[in-house]
Amino acid sequence: MKIAIRMDDITADMNWDNFLALKAVFDKYHCRPLIGVVPDNQDENLRVAAPREDFWEYLKELEKDGWVIAQHGCKHQYTTKKGGLFPLNRFSEYAGVSLEEQKRLISHGKKKLEEKGITTDIFMPPGHTFDKNTLKALKDCGFSFLTDGFGKKPYCREGLTFLPVSARKKGCLRDKKGYTTLVIHANAMKPSEILWYERMLAEYPEKFISYRELLAVPGEKRSPAGNLAEYIQAAGKRILVKLMLLFRS
Ligand SMILES: [Zn+2]
């Protein structure tokens, strides 16, 4: 299985120590990730360090170097308790919100990025949650890709290409065929987790690919049964995580 990397919650005031430590690892193995940039961040939890003054210029440098940028929502504010079509979580900036409001949020975020000279047609929904209206709104706003969903290859749904994420971090290293994305939230990462990536890239360099390579893989048609299986898997994973937290506490 080929593995691409995505890094969520990219803001000017993110945890730069962790971000740069991971970047050094990815640079060493020539692995260029996808980064999800929050266009108009209003989420206090994402304010971790002093803001980097040259943030937007720095993003453009990364892009020139082969990194890929996605729009990570708009304000990163969870206003509903809905899981939508991919219920990994029961909170969302989009699922359960009217189509008009979703379009307004998505186009506001897109405009904010464009004002900084960044254009992208890849969307990364905060909390992994979205609904049918999100997919409509994304198409209307000119997006082509969504980084989320489960599967072993990019697939097409509602006129968008979905780039699946990994359900099991260690399992995808054992799988032989297909493509997936490992999701990184660098803000809260422990040094041991960063070390895990360093070890995996050193041990399996042939498995890791740059995100641009994943984007070039054509999306397969997805059946309604495939969509249902994905929904059940996401809901099951949410319940499992909840139970694990319950037993640990
Ligand atoms: Zn996020």
Residues whose N, C-alpha, C, O or C-beta is under 5 A from the ligand:
A	BS01	ZN	D8 D9 P126 G127
